[in-house]
Amino acid sequence: MTTDHLTAAAESWAKFTLEEQLGNIGSEVSRAIRAADDPEYYWGAVSRALELFFLTIADPRWRNRLKEIVRVKELFCAAALGSDEFKTTLKDLDTYFTYFALVARASRK
């Protein structure tokens, strides 16, 4: 992502609630799972998820949740690389993020 694109994305990303941000990260996790047999698509989804993590971590509204967000990013990176260090899979993380997406969707109604 270029600096200009990242700045533009940050402006719109800042309008989302934490639940919406994490739900969107979860969408990329789901895409990565579905693309397990397509390296180009898989790494594209992983890269997009990391960009969204970066924007969420940089959002000053979530300072009180920063430890959790950084930790789940660490779990995501390990799972995306196939590590079993934390005994967490992308499927586990997909379940974690799904709850945020459901809350975000319910809040919009």
C-alpha positions as CSV (number, residue, x, y, z in Angstrom):
1,M,0.0,0.0,0.0
2,T,1.4,3.4,-0.9
3,T,1.6,6.2,1.7
4,D,-1.1,8.2,-0.1
5,H,-3.4,5.1,-0.3
6,L,-2.7,4.2,3.4
7,T,-3.6,7.8,4.4
8,A,-6.8,7.7,2.4
9,A,-7.7,4.3,3.8
10,A,-7.0,5.5,7.4
11,E,-9.5,8.3,7.0
12,S,-12.3,6.0,6.0
13,W,-11.2,3.2,8.4
14,A,-11.4,5.7,11.3
15,K,-15.2,6.0,10.7
16,F,-15.7,2.3,11.6
17,T,-16.4,0.9,15.0
18,L,-13.9,-1.6,16.5
19,E,-16.4,-4.3,15.7
20,E,-16.6,-3.2,12.1
21,Q,-12.8,-3.0,11.8
22,L,-12.2,-6.5,13.3
23,G,-15.1,-7.9,11.2
24,N,-13.4,-6.6,8.1
25,I,-10.1,-8.1,9.1
26,G,-12.0,-11.4,9.6
27,S,-13.3,-11.1,6.0
28,E,-9.7,-11.3,4.9
29,V,-9.0,-14.2,7.2
30,S,-12.0,-16.0,5.6
31,R,-10.6,-15.3,2.1
32,A,-7.2,-16.6,3.1
33,I,-8.8,-19.9,4.3
34,R,-10.8,-20.3,1.1
35,A,-7.6,-19.6,-1.0
36,A,-5.4,-22.1,0.7
37,D,-4.8,-23.8,-2.7
38,D,-4.1,-20.5,-4.5
39,P,-0.8,-18.9,-3.2
40,E,-1.3,-15.6,-5.0
41,Y,-4.9,-15.1,-3.6
42,Y,-3.9,-16.5,-0.2
43,W,-1.0,-14.1,0.2
44,G,-3.1,-11.2,-1.1
45,A,-5.7,-11.9,1.6
46,V,-2.9,-12.2,4.2
47,S,-1.4,-8.9,3.1
48,R,-4.8,-7.1,3.1
49,A,-5.5,-8.4,6.6
50,L,-2.1,-7.1,7.8
51,E,-2.8,-3.7,6.3
52,L,-6.1,-3.6,8.1
53,F,-4.4,-4.7,11.4
54,F,-2.0,-1.8,10.9
55,L,-4.8,0.7,10.5
56,T,-6.6,-0.7,13.5
57,I,-3.5,-0.7,15.7
58,A,-2.8,2.9,14.7
59,D,-6.4,4.0,15.6
60,P,-6.1,5.9,18.9
61,R,-9.6,5.0,20.0
62,W,-8.6,1.5,20.7
63,R,-5.6,2.2,23.1
64,N,-7.4,0.3,25.9
65,R,-7.7,-2.8,23.6
66,L,-4.3,-2.5,22.0
67,K,-2.8,-5.5,23.8
68,E,-5.6,-7.7,22.5
69,I,-5.4,-6.4,19.0
70,V,-1.6,-6.8,18.8
71,R,-1.9,-10.3,20.3
72,V,-4.5,-11.5,17.7
73,K,-2.3,-10.0,15.0
74,E,0.6,-12.1,16.3
75,L,-1.7,-15.2,16.3
76,F,-2.8,-14.4,12.8
77,C,0.8,-14.1,11.5
78,A,1.8,-17.4,13.1
79,A,-1.2,-19.2,11.7
80,A,-0.8,-17.6,8.2
81,L,2.8,-18.9,8.1
82,G,1.7,-22.4,9.2
83,S,3.2,-22.2,12.6
84,D,1.7,-24.3,15.5
85,E,3.6,-22.3,18.1
86,F,0.3,-20.9,19.6
87,K,-1.9,-23.9,18.6
88,T,-4.2,-21.4,16.8
89,T,-5.4,-21.9,13.2
90,L,-6.8,-19.5,10.7
91,K,-10.1,-21.3,11.3
92,D,-9.9,-20.5,15.0
93,L,-9.3,-16.9,14.2
94,D,-12.2,-16.9,11.7
95,T,-14.5,-17.9,14.5
96,Y,-13.1,-15.1,16.7
97,F,-13.6,-12.5,14.1
98,T,-17.0,-13.7,13.1
99,Y,-18.4,-12.6,16.4
100,F,-17.2,-9.0,15.7
101,A,-18.9,-9.1,12.3
102,L,-22.1,-10.2,13.8
103,V,-22.1,-7.5,16.4
104,A,-21.3,-4.9,13.8
105,R,-24.1,-6.1,11.5
106,A,-26.6,-6.1,14.4
107,S,-25.6,-2.6,15.4
108,R,-26.4,-1.3,11.9
109,K,-30.0,-2.4,12.1
